[in-house]
Amino acid sequence: MNATMALYLVLLALQIFGAVFFVLSALPVFRELAVNPGEQLQYNPFDLTTAGTLLVMQVVYWYRLRRVPIPFRYPNILLSHALFFMGRLSFIFGGALFAVVVFRHIPELSPTLDFGIFASVRRAAWLLVSLFALFCVTLELERLGRAFDDVSPK
């Protein structure tokens, strides 16, 4: 295994572990949103661990995209499909989170809730940053899947 391949695999592993960590840490909030539509969630202080994880995921993604080429170019249709599937699966949680927040939670909110503009903007930004990080992992897995895609004519 050469250095480029090793670096690529480390960067990919960091992205995947970051996505898994984020999903696992966000599951309690997701459950609370789904079970209690329209109820104001408790104030959660800024979580440095999750923010750090999302930051690392983004730094790793953009570094890999700009500096480290995908070192694999071997046709393997089964592996290609598995990577495409993992890429789509990695964003299912993000899509579900977005759907619960936008289509189930927000329309049910009472107009008398005490959110404050700062809290609302912070929560919306947090949601968008999280979804974008999961989207980038999805793109990376799909790029890797294309590297293993069978390029011979059918």
Short mmCIF file of the C-alpha atoms (twelve columns), coordinates in Angstrom:
data_MODEL
# 
_entry.id   MODEL 
# 
loop_
_atom_site.group_PDB 
_atom_site.id 
_atom_site.type_symbol 
_atom_site.label_atom_id 
_atom_site.label_alt_id 
_atom_site.label_comp_id 
_atom_site.label_asym_id 
_atom_site.label_seq_id 
_atom_site.Cartn_x 
_atom_site.Cartn_y 
_atom_site.Cartn_z 
_atom_site.pdbx_PDB_model_num 
ATOM 1   C CA . MET A 1   0.000   0.000  0.000   1 
ATOM 2   C CA . ASN A 2   1.489   3.316  -1.020  1 
ATOM 3   C CA . ALA A 3   1.343   6.578  0.943   1 
ATOM 4   C CA . THR A 4   -1.439  8.129  -1.159  1 
ATOM 5   C CA . MET A 5   -3.662  5.094  -0.672  1 
ATOM 6   C CA . ALA A 6   -3.000  5.038  3.074   1 
ATOM 7   C CA . LEU A 7   -3.704  8.764  3.405   1 
ATOM 8   C CA . TYR A 8   -6.905  8.428  1.396   1 
ATOM 9   C CA . LEU A 9   -8.136  5.555  3.579   1 
ATOM 10  C CA . VAL A 10  -7.365  7.490  6.791   1 
ATOM 11  C CA . LEU A 11  -9.227  10.552 5.491   1 
ATOM 12  C CA . LEU A 12  -12.188 8.424  4.399   1 
ATOM 13  C CA . ALA A 13  -12.279 6.663  7.780   1 
ATOM 14  C CA . LEU A 14  -12.301 10.024 9.594   1 
ATOM 15  C CA . GLN A 15  -15.272 11.162 7.533   1 
ATOM 16  C CA . ILE A 16  -17.199 7.936  8.074   1 
ATOM 17  C CA . PHE A 17  -16.474 7.793  11.819  1 
ATOM 18  C CA . GLY A 18  -17.483 11.450 12.087  1 
ATOM 19  C CA . ALA A 19  -20.787 10.771 10.338  1 
ATOM 20  C CA . VAL A 20  -21.506 7.759  12.562  1 
ATOM 21  C CA . PHE A 21  -20.634 9.767  15.693  1 
ATOM 22  C CA . PHE A 22  -22.854 12.642 14.612  1 
ATOM 23  C CA . VAL A 23  -25.836 10.402 13.850  1 
ATOM 24  C CA . LEU A 24  -25.500 8.550  17.151  1 
ATOM 25  C CA . SER A 25  -25.163 11.773 19.141  1 
ATOM 26  C CA . ALA A 26  -28.148 13.380 17.368  1 
ATOM 27  C CA . LEU A 27  -30.548 10.455 17.779  1 
ATOM 28  C CA . PRO A 28  -31.939 11.635 21.161  1 
ATOM 29  C CA . VAL A 29  -32.741 15.082 19.727  1 
ATOM 30  C CA . PHE A 30  -34.263 13.495 16.626  1 
ATOM 31  C CA . ARG A 31  -36.473 11.296 18.790  1 
ATOM 32  C CA . GLU A 32  -37.594 14.254 20.894  1 
ATOM 33  C CA . LEU A 33  -38.480 16.236 17.760  1 
ATOM 34  C CA . ALA A 34  -40.434 13.333 16.287  1 
ATOM 35  C CA . VAL A 35  -42.319 12.444 19.458  1 
ATOM 36  C CA . ASN A 36  -43.115 16.001 20.601  1 
ATOM 37  C CA . PRO A 37  -44.067 18.098 17.574  1 
ATOM 38  C CA . GLY A 38  -44.560 21.750 18.329  1 
ATOM 39  C CA . GLU A 39  -43.002 21.629 21.775  1 
ATOM 40  C CA . GLN A 40  -40.063 23.873 22.426  1 
ATOM 41  C CA . LEU A 41  -36.996 21.758 23.030  1 
ATOM 42  C CA . GLN A 42  -34.891 22.314 26.097  1 
ATOM 43  C CA . TYR A 43  -31.999 24.685 25.685  1 
ATOM 44  C CA . ASN A 44  -28.901 22.715 24.790  1 
ATOM 45  C CA . PRO A 45  -25.595 24.464 25.297  1 
ATOM 46  C CA . PHE A 46  -23.205 24.465 22.379  1 
ATOM 47  C CA . ASP A 47  -21.733 20.967 22.072  1 
ATOM 48  C CA . LEU A 48  -18.011 21.292 21.358  1 
ATOM 49  C CA . THR A 49  -17.555 17.588 20.655  1 
ATOM 50  C CA . THR A 50  -20.151 17.511 17.897  1 
ATOM 51  C CA . ALA A 51  -19.001 20.867 16.512  1 
ATOM 52  C CA . GLY A 52  -15.417 19.591 16.476  1 
ATOM 53  C CA . THR A 53  -16.512 16.408 14.730  1 
ATOM 54  C CA . LEU A 54  -18.342 18.351 12.021  1 
ATOM 55  C CA . LEU A 55  -15.345 20.659 11.607  1 
ATOM 56  C CA . VAL A 56  -12.946 17.726 11.250  1 
ATOM 57  C CA . MET A 57  -15.292 16.099 8.730   1 
ATOM 58  C CA . GLN A 58  -15.286 19.266 6.626   1 
ATOM 59  C CA . VAL A 59  -11.526 19.869 6.831   1 
ATOM 60  C CA . VAL A 60  -10.832 16.252 5.886   1 
ATOM 61  C CA . TYR A 61  -13.348 16.314 3.034   1 
ATOM 62  C CA . TRP A 62  -12.045 19.499 1.449   1 
ATOM 63  C CA . TYR A 63  -8.394  18.515 1.951   1 
ATOM 64  C CA . ARG A 64  -9.035  15.157 0.288   1 
ATOM 65  C CA . LEU A 65  -10.964 16.753 -2.558  1 
ATOM 66  C CA . ARG A 66  -8.203  19.267 -3.318  1 
ATOM 67  C CA . ARG A 67  -5.030  17.349 -2.487  1 
ATOM 68  C CA . VAL A 68  -5.511  13.572 -2.428  1 
ATOM 69  C CA . PRO A 69  -6.736  11.743 -5.540  1 
ATOM 70  C CA . ILE A 70  -8.822  8.615  -5.199  1 
ATOM 71  C CA . PRO A 71  -6.168  5.905  -5.542  1 
ATOM 72  C CA . PHE A 72  -8.515  3.177  -6.751  1 
ATOM 73  C CA . ARG A 73  -9.479  2.497  -10.371 1 
ATOM 74  C CA . TYR A 74  -10.447 -1.154 -10.374 1 
ATOM 75  C CA . PRO A 75  -13.742 -2.258 -11.905 1 
ATOM 76  C CA . ASN A 76  -15.710 -4.128 -9.237  1 
ATOM 77  C CA . ILE A 77  -19.440 -3.738 -9.753  1 
ATOM 78  C CA . LEU A 78  -20.406 -5.327 -6.420  1 
ATOM 79  C CA . LEU A 79  -18.116 -3.014 -4.425  1 
ATOM 80  C CA . SER A 80  -19.292 -0.071 -6.515  1 
ATOM 81  C CA . HIS A 81  -22.920 -0.790 -5.710  1 
ATOM 82  C CA . ALA A 82  -22.128 -1.308 -2.014  1 
ATOM 83  C CA . LEU A 83  -20.409 2.100  -1.878  1 
ATOM 84  C CA . PHE A 84  -23.264 3.807  -3.712  1 
ATOM 85  C CA . PHE A 85  -25.680 2.204  -1.246  1 
ATOM 86  C CA . MET A 86  -23.603 3.305  1.762   1 
ATOM 87  C CA . GLY A 87  -23.470 6.828  0.344   1 
ATOM 88  C CA . ARG A 88  -27.221 7.037  0.005   1 
ATOM 89  C CA . LEU A 89  -27.751 5.347  3.353   1 
ATOM 90  C CA . SER A 90  -25.468 7.854  5.058   1 
ATOM 91  C CA . PHE A 91  -27.782 10.670 4.068   1 
ATOM 92  C CA . ILE A 92  -31.046 8.990  5.043   1 
ATOM 93  C CA . PHE A 93  -30.679 10.272 8.600   1 
ATOM 94  C CA . GLY A 94  -30.038 13.794 7.321   1 
ATOM 95  C CA . GLY A 95  -33.118 13.642 5.113   1 
ATOM 96  C CA . ALA A 96  -35.222 12.278 7.953   1 
ATOM 97  C CA . LEU A 97  -33.941 14.949 10.337  1 
ATOM 98  C CA . PHE A 98  -34.739 17.695 7.829   1 
ATOM 99  C CA . ALA A 99  -38.213 16.260 7.193   1 
ATOM 100 C CA . VAL A 100 -39.037 15.995 10.895  1 
ATOM 101 C CA . VAL A 101 -37.861 19.538 11.600  1 
ATOM 102 C CA . VAL A 102 -39.390 21.250 8.573   1 
ATOM 103 C CA . PHE A 103 -42.544 19.247 7.895   1 
ATOM 104 C CA . ARG A 104 -43.513 17.962 11.335  1 
ATOM 105 C CA . HIS A 105 -42.026 20.202 14.008  1 
ATOM 106 C CA . ILE A 106 -42.011 23.773 12.664  1 
ATOM 107 C CA . PRO A 107 -45.671 23.885 11.467  1 
ATOM 108 C CA . GLU A 108 -46.862 22.725 14.907  1 
ATOM 109 C CA . LEU A 109 -44.924 25.327 16.907  1 
ATOM 110 C CA . SER A 110 -47.022 27.613 19.018  1 
ATOM 111 C CA . PRO A 111 -46.706 31.326 18.229  1 
ATOM 112 C CA . THR A 112 -46.153 32.018 21.928  1 
ATOM 113 C CA . LEU A 113 -42.887 30.093 22.170  1 
ATOM 114 C CA . ASP A 114 -39.893 31.892 23.565  1 
ATOM 115 C CA . PHE A 115 -37.155 31.032 21.064  1 
ATOM 116 C CA . GLY A 116 -35.391 34.296 20.663  1 
ATOM 117 C CA . ILE A 117 -33.871 35.207 17.330  1 
ATOM 118 C CA . PHE A 118 -30.374 34.101 18.330  1 
ATOM 119 C CA . ALA A 119 -31.509 30.632 19.406  1 
ATOM 120 C CA . SER A 120 -33.565 30.145 16.240  1 
ATOM 121 C CA . VAL A 121 -30.739 31.237 13.951  1 
ATOM 122 C CA . ARG A 122 -28.244 29.098 15.869  1 
ATOM 123 C CA . ARG A 123 -30.449 26.012 15.615  1 
ATOM 124 C CA . ALA A 124 -31.118 26.561 11.908  1 
ATOM 125 C CA . ALA A 125 -27.402 27.080 11.207  1 
ATOM 126 C CA . TRP A 126 -26.535 23.986 13.239  1 
ATOM 127 C CA . LEU A 127 -29.033 21.936 11.195  1 
ATOM 128 C CA . LEU A 128 -27.665 23.209 7.875   1 
ATOM 129 C CA . VAL A 129 -24.021 22.650 8.843   1 
ATOM 130 C CA . SER A 130 -24.830 19.120 10.006  1 
ATOM 131 C CA . LEU A 131 -26.750 18.281 6.842   1 
ATOM 132 C CA . PHE A 132 -23.962 19.674 4.671   1 
ATOM 133 C CA . ALA A 133 -21.354 17.531 6.468   1 
ATOM 134 C CA . LEU A 134 -23.479 14.413 5.904   1 
ATOM 135 C CA . PHE A 135 -23.961 15.429 2.265   1 
ATOM 136 C CA . CYS A 136 -20.186 15.662 1.792   1 
ATOM 137 C CA . VAL A 137 -19.726 12.142 3.186   1 
ATOM 138 C CA . THR A 138 -22.368 10.962 0.725   1 
ATOM 139 C CA . LEU A 139 -20.510 12.596 -2.162  1 
ATOM 140 C CA . GLU A 140 -17.209 11.043 -1.091  1 
ATOM 141 C CA . LEU A 141 -18.685 7.546  -0.954  1 
ATOM 142 C CA . GLU A 142 -20.294 8.040  -4.362  1 
ATOM 143 C CA . ARG A 143 -16.980 9.236  -5.857  1 
ATOM 144 C CA . LEU A 144 -15.299 6.148  -4.476  1 
ATOM 145 C CA . GLY A 145 -18.136 4.017  -5.853  1 
ATOM 146 C CA . ARG A 146 -17.591 5.526  -9.316  1 
ATOM 147 C CA . ALA A 147 -13.890 4.602  -9.064  1 
ATOM 148 C CA . PHE A 148 -14.932 0.963  -8.732  1 
ATOM 149 C CA . ASP A 149 -17.741 1.196  -11.281 1 
ATOM 150 C CA . ASP A 150 -17.501 -1.116 -14.253 1 
ATOM 151 C CA . VAL A 151 -16.506 1.096  -17.187 1 
ATOM 152 C CA . SER A 152 -16.766 -1.558 -19.910 1 
ATOM 153 C CA . PRO A 153 -19.545 -1.133 -22.476 1 
ATOM 154 C CA . LYS A 154 -22.592 -3.350 -21.988 1 
# 
